[in-house]
Structure formats: structure tokens, C-alpha cells
Amino acid sequence: MNVLDLTKEELLAIDNYEPTELFNGIVIVPTGELHDSGFQMMKFILCDGYDIVGAVSGYSDVVHLDGVGGYGLDYKTALIKDENHVVDWSIDVLPKSGCTRFFVGSRFKGLKLPEFYGSDFEIYVEDKK
């Protein structure tokens, strides 16, 4: 499926499934349900370009791009070594659904999810290295 062809309602109706490979973008779909924090919860459509390769949701009311603090999946090592992990994020809004899409530049392999996601949704950048 192509995210450009779907409405917000159609995106929300996609059953959750884990991606089988890395992806390079996410579409954030507000669910209309409120989190305990008072902010709306989100569903995440995982894309390779505009092709949908997964869909996940939980009780997330906030997104941490490249993990909490932006230090990446191996944040403990990055903090000890004082490494600077710069990611070129881009954001656009899909024409039909009006949902927001975040994606990384071509110098990265793609994106991946942690083993667990809940109230805070974390997404990590996979370097080409």
C-alpha cells in the first residue's frame, strides 16, 4: 500500500504488524484517544519510501527521534565516548490524510524499533557503517 493514497481513517484501520526489514520513514496518525498526560495517542505507519511496511501503536503520547536525547540505540556508549550522532531528519505532510511523515536521509540505512514501545515511542536510526 502507498501512504499517499490513504485517508487518515484508512491509515488508522491498518492492523498492527512489525516490519520485516528496516524502514526509512514513519507517518504519525493521531488516534483521537487521550493519554493520561492529556495529549492524544498516536499510531505509527512504518514506510520504505511511500510503501507501507509495518504499523505499530501503543499508548504513546510522545515520540523520541533516535531514542531519548537523540543518542541512538547504543546511547550508553555514546554518552561515555561523548559522541555526536547527527541525523538529517525531514518532515512532510501527506496530501490526502493530512498526517505527518518523518524520514531520514539517504546516508542512513533506515530506521528500527526497540523491543518494547509504550507510553514513550522510541525510534532509532541505523547507520550505514
Buried (B, 14 or more C-beta within 10 A) or exposed (E): BEBEEBEBEBBBEBEEEEBEEBBBBBBBBBBEEEBEEEEEBBBBBBBBEBEBBBBBBBBBBBBBBBBEEBBBBEBEEBEEEEEEBEBEBEEEEBEEBEBBBBBBEEEBBBBBBEEEBEEBBBBBBBEEE
